Amino acid sequence: MQAISGKILIVDDDPIQRRLLQEAVVKFGYRFKTAENGAEAVRIMTGPEASEIDLIILDMVMPELDGLGVLQRLRGDRIATPVIVQTAHGGIDTVVSVMNAGAQDFAVKPVAPERLNVSIRNLLKTSALEDEITRFRKQASGTLTFADIITHSPAMERVINLGKRAAASNIPILIEGESGVGKEMIASAIQGSSDRKSKPLVTVNCGAIPENLVESILFGHEKGAFTGAVDKHVGKFQEAHGGTLFLDEVGELPQEVQVKLLRAIQEGEIDPIGARRPVKVDFRLISATNRRLIDQVKDGAFREDLYYRLNVFPIWIPPLRDRREDIPALTRHFLARFAAEERKPQVAGVTSETFDMLQAYHWPGNIRQLENAVFRAVVLCDGAQLTVHDFPQVAVAVDQPAAVSPTPAPADLPGNGEANAPAAVSSPPVTAKPHDSAAHPAPRSGFEQAAPFGFMRNLDPEGHVRKIADIEEELIRAAINHYSGRMTEVAKRLGIGRSTLYRKLKEYGLEEGGEENAA
Protein backbone atom coordinates (compact mmCIF):
# COMPACT_ATOMS: atom_id res chain seq x y z
CA MET A 1 0.00 0.00 0.00
CA GLN A 2 1.37 3.38 -1.00
CA ALA A 3 1.35 5.87 1.84
CA ILE A 4 -0.72 9.00 1.35
CA SER A 5 1.35 11.89 2.66
CA GLY A 6 1.08 15.67 2.44
CA LYS A 7 0.16 17.32 -0.85
CA ILE A 8 2.24 20.20 -2.20
CA LEU A 9 1.17 22.72 -4.84
CA ILE A 10 4.06 23.59 -7.17
CA VAL A 11 3.59 26.95 -8.91
CA ASP A 12 6.12 27.81 -11.63
CA ASP A 13 5.83 28.95 -15.26
CA ASP A 14 9.04 27.09 -16.21
CA PRO A 15 8.21 23.43 -17.12
CA ILE A 16 11.76 22.29 -16.33
CA GLN A 17 11.61 23.79 -12.83
CA ARG A 18 8.20 22.20 -12.28
CA ARG A 19 9.57 18.80 -13.30
CA LEU A 20 12.59 19.12 -11.00
CA LEU A 21 10.39 20.09 -8.06
CA GLN A 22 7.95 17.25 -8.81
CA GLU A 23 10.76 14.70 -8.68
CA ALA A 24 12.11 16.22 -5.46
CA VAL A 25 8.82 16.22 -3.53
CA VAL A 26 8.00 12.67 -4.66
CA LYS A 27 11.43 11.56 -3.45
CA PHE A 28 10.70 13.25 -0.09
CA GLY A 29 7.49 11.18 0.20
CA TYR A 30 4.88 13.80 -0.66
CA ARG A 31 2.19 14.09 -3.32
CA PHE A 32 2.03 17.08 -5.64
CA LYS A 33 -0.17 19.22 -7.86
CA THR A 34 1.14 21.77 -10.35
CA ALA A 35 0.04 25.17 -11.56
CA GLU A 36 1.62 26.87 -14.59
CA ASN A 37 0.93 30.43 -13.44
CA GLY A 38 -0.25 32.54 -10.54
CA ALA A 39 -3.84 32.81 -11.72
CA GLU A 40 -4.19 29.02 -11.83
CA ALA A 41 -2.69 28.78 -8.33
CA VAL A 42 -5.26 31.25 -6.96
CA ARG A 43 -8.06 29.33 -8.68
CA ILE A 44 -6.92 26.07 -7.03
CA MET A 45 -6.50 27.61 -3.59
CA THR A 46 -9.92 29.28 -3.65
CA GLY A 47 -11.73 26.17 -4.95
CA PRO A 48 -12.68 22.77 -3.55
CA GLU A 49 -9.16 21.37 -4.10
CA ALA A 50 -7.70 23.78 -1.53
CA SER A 51 -8.54 21.46 1.38
CA GLU A 52 -6.08 18.89 -0.01
CA ILE A 53 -3.13 21.30 -0.27
CA ASP A 54 -0.80 21.33 2.75
CA LEU A 55 1.98 23.59 1.39
CA ILE A 56 2.79 25.78 -1.66
CA ILE A 57 6.15 26.14 -3.43
CA LEU A 58 5.73 29.43 -5.30
CA ASP A 59 7.89 30.98 -8.02
CA MET A 60 8.44 34.70 -7.56
CA VAL A 61 8.73 35.85 -11.18
CA MET A 62 5.80 34.84 -13.43
CA PRO A 63 3.91 36.65 -16.20
CA GLU A 64 0.61 38.41 -15.42
CA LEU A 65 0.20 37.46 -11.73
CA ASP A 66 3.58 37.05 -10.00
CA GLY A 67 4.39 35.32 -6.71
CA LEU A 68 3.92 38.48 -4.66
CA GLY A 69 0.48 38.98 -6.20
CA VAL A 70 -0.48 35.38 -5.44
CA LEU A 71 0.57 35.82 -1.81
CA GLN A 72 -1.43 39.01 -1.44
CA ARG A 73 -4.54 37.36 -2.93
CA LEU A 74 -4.26 34.29 -0.70
CA ARG A 75 -3.65 36.19 2.52
CA GLY A 76 -6.38 38.65 1.59
CA ASP A 77 -8.79 35.70 1.43
CA ARG A 78 -7.42 34.47 4.80
CA ILE A 79 -5.90 31.33 3.28
CA ALA A 80 -3.13 30.41 5.72
CA THR A 81 -1.51 27.51 3.81
CA PRO A 82 2.30 27.75 4.31
CA VAL A 83 4.27 29.11 1.32
CA ILE A 84 7.91 28.70 0.26
CA VAL A 85 8.89 31.34 -2.29
CA GLN A 86 11.62 30.59 -4.85
CA THR A 87 13.39 33.14 -7.04
CA ALA A 88 16.63 33.57 -8.95
CA HIS A 89 17.04 37.04 -7.43
CA GLY A 90 17.66 36.96 -3.70
CA GLY A 91 18.04 40.64 -2.86
CA ILE A 92 17.17 41.76 0.66
CA ASP A 93 14.32 43.95 -0.59
CA THR A 94 12.73 40.96 -2.32
CA VAL A 95 13.04 38.82 0.79
CA VAL A 96 11.48 41.49 2.99
CA SER A 97 8.57 42.06 0.58
CA VAL A 98 7.59 38.39 0.26
CA MET A 99 7.93 37.71 3.98
CA ASN A 100 5.79 40.74 4.76
CA ALA A 101 3.25 39.44 2.25
CA GLY A 102 2.89 36.22 4.24
CA ALA A 103 5.50 33.74 2.99
CA GLN A 104 6.95 31.39 5.60
CA ASP A 105 10.28 30.70 3.86
CA PHE A 106 12.42 32.00 1.00
CA ALA A 107 14.92 30.14 -1.20
CA VAL A 108 17.24 31.24 -4.00
CA LYS A 109 17.32 29.06 -7.14
CA PRO A 110 18.77 26.54 -7.57
CA VAL A 111 17.87 25.33 -4.08
CA ALA A 112 19.59 22.21 -2.73
CA PRO A 113 17.17 19.26 -2.30
CA GLU A 114 18.25 18.76 1.32
CA ARG A 115 17.51 22.41 2.10
CA LEU A 116 14.09 22.15 0.45
CA ASN A 117 13.25 18.93 2.31
CA VAL A 118 14.08 20.45 5.70
CA SER A 119 12.01 23.53 4.92
CA ILE A 120 9.00 21.46 3.86
CA ARG A 121 9.16 19.24 6.97
CA ASN A 122 9.51 22.17 9.35
CA LEU A 123 6.67 24.17 7.79
CA LEU A 124 4.29 21.20 7.73
CA LYS A 125 5.11 20.50 11.37
CA THR A 126 4.64 24.15 12.40
CA SER A 127 1.37 24.36 10.48
CA ALA A 128 0.10 21.18 12.12
CA LEU A 129 1.01 22.47 15.58
CA GLU A 130 -0.77 25.78 14.96
CA ASP A 131 -3.84 23.86 13.77
CA GLU A 132 -3.75 21.70 16.93
CA ILE A 133 -3.54 24.75 19.19
CA THR A 134 -6.40 26.43 17.33
CA ARG A 135 -8.48 23.26 17.54
CA PHE A 136 -7.94 22.95 21.31
CA ARG A 137 -8.88 26.60 21.86
CA LYS A 138 -12.02 26.30 19.74
CA GLN A 139 -13.09 23.10 21.48
CA ALA A 140 -12.58 24.72 24.89
CA SER A 141 -14.59 27.81 23.88
CA GLY A 142 -17.35 25.88 22.12
CA THR A 143 -16.54 27.33 18.69
CA LEU A 144 -15.05 24.22 17.03
CA THR A 145 -16.55 23.62 13.57
CA PHE A 146 -16.46 20.82 11.03
CA ALA A 147 -13.78 22.72 9.12
CA ASP A 148 -11.43 22.02 12.04
CA ILE A 149 -11.77 18.23 11.76
CA ILE A 150 -8.83 16.49 10.11
CA THR A 151 -10.01 14.16 7.38
CA HIS A 152 -9.51 13.25 3.73
CA SER A 153 -11.94 10.34 3.87
CA PRO A 154 -15.18 10.13 1.84
CA ALA A 155 -16.71 8.13 4.72
CA MET A 156 -15.98 10.97 7.15
CA GLU A 157 -17.21 13.55 4.65
CA ARG A 158 -20.60 11.83 4.86
CA VAL A 159 -20.45 12.08 8.66
CA ILE A 160 -19.60 15.78 8.43
CA ASN A 161 -22.47 16.43 6.00
CA LEU A 162 -24.89 14.73 8.39
CA GLY A 163 -23.46 16.68 11.32
CA LYS A 164 -23.91 20.00 9.51
CA ARG A 165 -27.55 19.19 8.84
CA ALA A 166 -28.13 18.16 12.45
CA ALA A 167 -26.46 21.33 13.76
CA ALA A 168 -29.05 23.46 11.99
CA SER A 169 -31.81 22.22 14.33
CA ASN A 170 -32.28 21.14 17.95
CA ILE A 171 -33.01 17.53 17.01
CA PRO A 172 -31.67 14.90 19.48
CA ILE A 173 -28.61 13.18 18.02
CA LEU A 174 -27.21 9.70 18.70
CA ILE A 175 -23.57 9.21 17.68
CA GLU A 176 -22.51 5.57 17.38
CA GLY A 177 -19.03 4.21 16.79
CA GLU A 178 -16.21 2.25 18.36
CA SER A 179 -14.17 3.64 21.24
CA GLY A 180 -11.66 6.23 20.12
CA VAL A 181 -13.18 7.17 16.74
CA GLY A 182 -13.81 10.82 17.69
CA LYS A 183 -17.41 10.94 18.87
CA GLU A 184 -16.75 13.84 21.25
CA MET A 185 -15.02 15.80 18.46
CA ILE A 186 -18.10 15.44 16.25
CA ALA A 187 -20.33 16.49 19.15
CA SER A 188 -18.15 19.59 19.67
CA ALA A 189 -18.34 20.45 15.97
CA ILE A 190 -22.14 20.13 16.02
CA GLN A 191 -22.26 22.46 19.01
CA GLY A 192 -19.84 24.95 17.40
CA SER A 193 -21.81 24.97 14.14
CA SER A 194 -25.20 25.52 15.77
CA ASP A 195 -26.92 28.61 17.09
CA ARG A 196 -25.81 27.49 20.57
CA LYS A 197 -22.11 28.04 19.75
CA SER A 198 -20.08 29.68 22.50
CA LYS A 199 -22.66 28.38 24.99
CA PRO A 200 -21.74 25.59 27.43
CA LEU A 201 -20.93 22.14 26.05
CA VAL A 202 -21.21 19.89 29.11
CA THR A 203 -19.74 16.41 28.63
CA VAL A 204 -20.68 13.50 30.89
CA ASN A 205 -19.04 10.07 30.64
CA CYS A 206 -21.91 7.95 31.89
CA GLY A 207 -19.73 4.85 32.16
CA ALA A 208 -17.27 6.52 34.53
CA ILE A 209 -19.78 7.60 37.21
CA PRO A 210 -20.46 5.26 40.17
CA GLU A 211 -24.06 4.06 40.04
CA ASN A 212 -24.95 5.60 43.41
CA LEU A 213 -23.88 9.07 42.21
CA VAL A 214 -25.30 9.13 38.68
CA GLU A 215 -28.61 10.75 39.59
CA SER A 216 -27.02 13.42 41.76
CA ILE A 217 -24.36 14.32 39.17
CA LEU A 218 -26.85 14.54 36.30
CA PHE A 219 -29.84 16.16 38.00
CA GLY A 220 -28.30 17.77 41.10
CA HIS A 221 -29.49 17.71 44.71
CA GLU A 222 -30.59 20.05 47.46
CA LYS A 223 -28.73 20.55 50.71
CA GLY A 224 -29.64 17.78 53.17
CA ALA A 225 -31.33 15.64 50.49
CA PHE A 226 -29.36 12.61 51.69
CA THR A 227 -26.56 11.73 54.07
CA GLY A 228 -23.46 13.64 53.04
CA ALA A 229 -25.32 16.30 51.02
CA VAL A 230 -23.89 19.22 53.00
CA ASP A 231 -24.34 21.70 50.13
CA LYS A 232 -26.63 22.23 47.19
CA HIS A 233 -25.28 20.73 43.96
CA VAL A 234 -26.22 21.92 40.47
CA GLY A 235 -26.43 18.97 38.09
CA LYS A 236 -25.09 18.64 34.56
CA PHE A 237 -28.49 19.39 33.00
CA GLN A 238 -28.58 22.80 34.68
CA GLU A 239 -24.93 23.44 33.79
CA ALA A 240 -25.87 22.86 30.14
CA HIS A 241 -28.81 25.30 30.27
CA GLY A 242 -28.81 27.26 27.00
CA GLY A 243 -26.12 25.01 25.52
CA THR A 244 -25.53 21.34 24.77
CA LEU A 245 -25.42 18.26 26.99
CA PHE A 246 -23.25 15.46 25.62
CA LEU A 247 -23.93 12.08 27.26
CA ASP A 248 -21.06 9.78 26.30
CA GLU A 249 -21.60 6.02 26.74
CA VAL A 250 -25.29 6.68 27.41
CA GLY A 251 -25.98 2.94 27.37
CA GLU A 252 -24.28 2.66 30.78
CA LEU A 253 -27.01 4.63 32.58
CA PRO A 254 -28.94 2.64 35.22
CA GLN A 255 -32.62 1.92 34.51
CA GLU A 256 -33.95 4.28 37.21
CA VAL A 257 -31.90 7.17 35.77
CA GLN A 258 -33.13 6.36 32.26
CA VAL A 259 -36.69 7.13 33.44
CA LYS A 260 -35.68 10.60 34.66
CA LEU A 261 -33.72 11.24 31.46
CA LEU A 262 -36.79 10.38 29.40
CA ARG A 263 -38.88 12.90 31.38
CA ALA A 264 -36.19 15.58 30.99
CA ILE A 265 -36.28 15.14 27.20
CA GLN A 266 -40.07 15.02 26.97
CA GLU A 267 -40.96 17.79 29.41
CA GLY A 268 -37.84 19.97 29.34
CA GLU A 269 -37.59 19.85 33.12
CA ILE A 270 -35.72 17.89 35.78
CA ASP A 271 -36.28 16.90 39.41
CA PRO A 272 -33.16 17.48 41.53
CA ILE A 273 -32.94 15.12 44.50
CA GLY A 274 -34.74 16.67 47.45
CA ALA A 275 -36.21 19.56 45.42
CA ARG A 276 -39.81 20.61 46.08
CA ARG A 277 -40.59 21.48 42.48
CA PRO A 278 -39.21 20.66 39.02
CA VAL A 279 -36.63 22.90 37.34
CA LYS A 280 -37.04 23.98 33.70
CA VAL A 281 -33.97 23.40 31.53
CA ASP A 282 -33.18 24.37 27.94
CA PHE A 283 -30.58 22.06 26.44
CA ARG A 284 -29.55 20.41 23.20
CA LEU A 285 -28.98 16.66 23.75
CA ILE A 286 -26.29 14.68 21.98
CA SER A 287 -25.76 11.07 23.07
CA ALA A 288 -23.00 8.66 22.12
CA THR A 289 -22.34 4.96 22.53
CA ASN A 290 -19.75 2.43 21.41
CA ARG A 291 -22.35 -0.37 21.57
CA ARG A 292 -25.55 -0.81 19.61
CA LEU A 293 -28.33 0.52 21.81
CA ILE A 294 -30.93 -1.52 19.94
CA ASP A 295 -29.18 -4.68 21.13
CA GLN A 296 -29.31 -3.40 24.71
CA VAL A 297 -33.02 -2.71 24.22
CA LYS A 298 -33.52 -6.32 23.10
CA ASP A 299 -31.57 -7.52 26.14
CA GLY A 300 -33.72 -5.41 28.46
CA ALA A 301 -30.79 -3.26 29.60
CA PHE A 302 -32.03 -0.07 27.95
CA ARG A 303 -35.55 1.36 27.82
CA GLU A 304 -37.17 1.13 24.41
CA ASP A 305 -39.08 4.41 24.77
CA LEU A 306 -35.87 6.24 25.70
CA TYR A 307 -34.02 4.64 22.78
CA TYR A 308 -36.49 6.10 20.30
CA ARG A 309 -36.22 9.50 21.98
CA LEU A 310 -32.42 9.48 21.63
CA ASN A 311 -32.17 7.85 18.21
CA VAL A 312 -34.00 10.58 16.30
CA PHE A 313 -30.97 11.56 14.19
CA PRO A 314 -28.36 8.74 14.22
CA ILE A 315 -24.78 9.35 13.06
CA TRP A 316 -22.37 6.44 12.76
CA ILE A 317 -18.63 7.22 12.72
CA PRO A 318 -16.56 4.62 10.83
CA PRO A 319 -13.51 3.09 12.55
CA LEU A 320 -10.03 4.25 11.57
CA ARG A 321 -9.34 1.02 9.65
CA ASP A 322 -12.15 2.02 7.24
CA ARG A 323 -10.64 5.46 6.62
CA ARG A 324 -6.93 4.77 6.38
CA GLU A 325 -6.41 7.82 4.17
CA ASP A 326 -6.79 9.92 7.35
CA ILE A 327 -3.83 8.24 9.09
CA PRO A 328 -0.97 10.37 7.60
CA ALA A 329 -2.64 13.71 8.38
CA LEU A 330 -3.60 12.61 11.89
CA THR A 331 -0.08 11.29 12.49
CA ARG A 332 1.51 14.59 11.45
CA HIS A 333 -0.79 16.57 13.73
CA PHE A 334 -0.09 14.34 16.73
CA LEU A 335 3.63 14.46 15.92
CA ALA A 336 3.63 18.25 15.93
CA ARG A 337 1.92 18.38 19.31
CA PHE A 338 4.00 15.77 21.09
CA ALA A 339 7.31 16.96 19.63
CA ALA A 340 6.54 20.37 21.13
CA GLU A 341 5.37 18.95 24.45
CA GLU A 342 8.40 16.67 24.77
CA ARG A 343 10.80 19.42 23.66
CA LYS A 344 12.08 17.44 20.70
CA PRO A 345 11.86 19.99 17.85
CA GLN A 346 14.28 17.94 15.76
CA VAL A 347 11.56 15.31 15.21
CA ALA A 348 9.86 16.91 12.24
CA GLY A 349 8.59 14.18 9.93
CA VAL A 350 7.60 10.57 9.26
CA THR A 351 9.21 8.25 6.72
CA SER A 352 7.11 6.89 3.86
CA GLU A 353 7.82 3.32 5.05
CA THR A 354 6.36 4.23 8.43
CA PHE A 355 3.22 5.62 6.81
CA ASP A 356 2.90 2.36 4.85
CA MET A 357 3.10 0.37 8.08
CA LEU A 358 0.66 2.60 9.98
CA GLN A 359 -1.87 2.30 7.17
CA ALA A 360 -1.47 -1.49 7.09
CA TYR A 361 -2.36 -1.83 10.79
CA HIS A 362 -6.02 -2.27 11.76
CA TRP A 363 -6.08 0.09 14.83
CA PRO A 364 -8.59 -1.58 17.18
CA GLY A 365 -8.33 1.46 19.48
CA ASN A 366 -8.85 3.85 16.55
CA ILE A 367 -7.67 7.48 16.73
CA ARG A 368 -7.00 7.34 20.48
CA GLN A 369 -4.66 4.39 19.94
CA LEU A 370 -2.92 6.16 17.06
CA GLU A 371 -2.45 9.25 19.23
CA ASN A 372 -0.83 7.20 22.01
CA ALA A 373 1.32 5.30 19.51
CA VAL A 374 2.67 8.57 18.06
CA PHE A 375 3.30 9.89 21.59
CA ARG A 376 5.39 6.81 22.40
CA ALA A 377 7.18 7.02 19.05
CA VAL A 378 8.18 10.64 19.65
CA VAL A 379 9.64 9.68 23.03
CA LEU A 380 11.58 6.81 21.44
CA CYS A 381 12.76 8.74 18.36
CA ASP A 382 16.41 9.81 18.25
CA GLY A 383 16.44 11.12 14.68
CA ALA A 384 14.72 13.75 12.57
CA GLN A 385 11.89 11.48 11.41
CA LEU A 386 9.71 8.79 12.96
CA THR A 387 10.67 5.40 11.59
CA VAL A 388 9.24 1.88 11.70
CA HIS A 389 11.51 1.14 14.68
CA ASP A 390 9.76 3.84 16.74
CA PHE A 391 6.48 1.86 16.51
CA PRO A 392 7.60 -1.60 17.75
CA GLN A 393 4.14 -2.77 18.84
CA VAL A 394 2.57 -1.83 15.52
CA ALA A 395 5.47 -3.41 13.64
CA VAL A 396 4.97 -6.72 15.48
CA ALA A 397 1.25 -6.72 14.66
CA VAL A 398 1.80 -5.86 10.98
CA ASP A 399 4.53 -8.51 10.62
CA GLN A 400 2.15 -11.19 11.96
CA PRO A 401 -1.17 -10.35 10.26
CA ALA A 402 -2.62 -13.82 10.74
CA ALA A 403 -2.21 -13.54 14.50
CA VAL A 404 -3.56 -10.04 15.02
CA SER A 405 -5.99 -9.35 12.21
CA PRO A 406 -9.42 -8.29 13.48
CA THR A 407 -12.57 -10.30 13.11
CA PRO A 408 -14.64 -8.45 10.49
CA ALA A 409 -17.79 -6.85 11.88
CA PRO A 410 -21.08 -7.77 10.21
CA ALA A 411 -22.22 -5.10 7.74
CA ASP A 412 -25.36 -4.43 9.76
CA LEU A 413 -23.52 -4.04 13.06
CA PRO A 414 -21.63 -0.74 12.77
CA GLY A 415 -20.88 -0.64 16.47
CA ASN A 416 -18.99 -3.91 16.40
CA GLY A 417 -15.50 -4.70 15.22
CA GLU A 418 -13.13 -3.97 18.09
CA ALA A 419 -11.25 -7.20 17.80
CA ASN A 420 -7.93 -7.77 19.50
CA ALA A 421 -5.06 -10.20 19.18
CA PRO A 422 -5.76 -13.83 20.12
CA ALA A 423 -5.65 -14.63 23.81
CA ALA A 424 -3.01 -17.31 23.63
CA VAL A 425 -0.15 -17.64 21.21
CA SER A 426 2.95 -19.53 22.25
CA SER A 427 6.44 -18.86 20.97
CA PRO A 428 8.75 -21.51 19.54
CA PRO A 429 11.21 -23.06 22.00
CA VAL A 430 14.69 -21.62 22.30
CA THR A 431 17.37 -24.29 22.36
CA ALA A 432 20.64 -23.69 24.19
CA LYS A 433 24.00 -24.33 22.59
CA PRO A 434 25.71 -27.42 24.06
CA HIS A 435 28.82 -25.62 25.21
CA ASP A 436 27.03 -23.14 27.49
CA SER A 437 24.27 -25.38 28.86
CA ALA A 438 25.94 -25.89 32.22
CA ALA A 439 26.95 -22.37 33.10
CA HIS A 440 23.92 -20.73 31.52
CA PRO A 441 20.89 -23.04 31.45
CA ALA A 442 18.75 -22.36 28.41
CA PRO A 443 15.33 -20.87 29.02
CA ARG A 444 12.75 -23.56 28.34
CA SER A 445 10.19 -22.84 25.63
CA GLY A 446 11.53 -19.30 25.27
CA PHE A 447 9.53 -18.01 28.24
CA GLU A 448 12.41 -15.98 29.62
CA GLN A 449 11.63 -13.54 26.79
CA ALA A 450 8.75 -11.06 27.02
CA ALA A 451 5.69 -11.86 24.95
CA PRO A 452 4.91 -9.42 22.11
CA PHE A 453 2.33 -6.77 22.84
CA GLY A 454 -1.22 -8.18 22.70
CA PHE A 455 -0.20 -11.81 23.20
CA MET A 456 -0.55 -14.23 26.10
CA ARG A 457 1.39 -17.44 26.74
CA ASN A 458 -0.55 -20.71 26.89
CA LEU A 459 2.37 -22.74 28.27
CA ASP A 460 4.22 -22.26 31.55
CA PRO A 461 8.05 -22.21 31.90
CA GLU A 462 7.98 -26.00 32.37
CA GLY A 463 6.25 -26.45 29.02
CA HIS A 464 2.88 -27.46 30.53
CA VAL A 465 -0.47 -25.84 29.73
CA ARG A 466 -1.13 -22.98 32.13
CA LYS A 467 -4.00 -23.07 34.61
CA ILE A 468 -7.19 -21.28 33.59
CA ALA A 469 -7.07 -19.20 36.78
CA ASP A 470 -3.57 -17.93 35.92
CA ILE A 471 -4.61 -16.99 32.39
CA GLU A 472 -7.75 -15.30 33.68
CA GLU A 473 -5.76 -13.26 36.20
CA GLU A 474 -3.28 -12.16 33.53
CA LEU A 475 -6.09 -11.24 31.14
CA ILE A 476 -7.81 -9.11 33.79
CA ARG A 477 -4.52 -7.37 34.59
CA ALA A 478 -3.97 -6.68 30.88
CA ALA A 479 -7.52 -5.36 30.46
CA ILE A 480 -7.18 -3.00 33.45
CA ASN A 481 -3.93 -1.67 32.04
CA HIS A 482 -5.23 -1.43 28.45
CA TYR A 483 -8.36 0.52 29.45
CA SER A 484 -6.55 2.72 32.00
CA GLY A 485 -8.47 1.36 34.99
CA ARG A 486 -11.95 2.18 33.62
CA MET A 487 -13.70 -0.77 35.25
CA THR A 488 -16.98 -0.44 33.36
CA GLU A 489 -15.08 -0.70 30.10
CA VAL A 490 -12.95 -3.57 31.46
CA ALA A 491 -16.04 -5.56 32.46
CA LYS A 492 -17.71 -4.90 29.13
CA ARG A 493 -14.67 -5.99 27.09
CA LEU A 494 -14.24 -9.12 29.22
CA GLY A 495 -17.92 -9.94 28.77
CA ILE A 496 -18.72 -10.11 32.49
CA GLY A 497 -20.74 -8.02 34.91
CA ARG A 498 -19.07 -5.43 37.12
CA SER A 499 -19.99 -7.32 40.28
CA THR A 500 -18.30 -10.42 38.83
CA LEU A 501 -15.24 -8.37 37.92
CA TYR A 502 -14.91 -6.90 41.42
CA ARG A 503 -15.28 -10.40 42.92
CA LYS A 504 -12.46 -11.67 40.73
CA LEU A 505 -10.31 -8.66 41.61
CA LYS A 506 -10.69 -9.62 45.25
CA GLU A 507 -9.91 -13.27 44.52
CA TYR A 508 -6.70 -12.40 42.68
CA GLY A 509 -5.66 -9.58 45.00
CA LEU A 510 -6.06 -6.96 42.26
CA GLU A 511 -8.38 -4.60 44.13
CA GLU A 512 -5.93 -1.70 43.76
CA GLY A 513 -5.44 -2.34 40.05
CA GLY A 514 -7.94 0.19 38.79
CA GLU A 515 -10.35 2.89 39.77
CA GLU A 516 -13.79 3.52 38.35
CA ASN A 517 -13.06 7.16 37.67
CA ALA A 518 -9.64 6.70 36.16
CA ALA A 519 -9.01 8.74 33.04
Beta strands, then each sheet from edge to edge (+ up, - down):
strand 1: 7-11
strand 2: 31-35
strand 3: 55-59
strand 4: 83-87
strand 5: 105-108
strand 6: 173-176
strand 7: 201-205
strand 8: 244-248
strand 9: 269-270
strand 10: 279-280
strand 11: 284-289
strand 12: 313-316
strand 13: 349-350
strand 14: 385-386
sheet 1: 2+ 1+ 3+ 4+ 5+
sheet 2: 7+ 8+ 11+ 6+ 12+
sheet 3: 9+ 10-
sheet 4: 13+ 14+
end
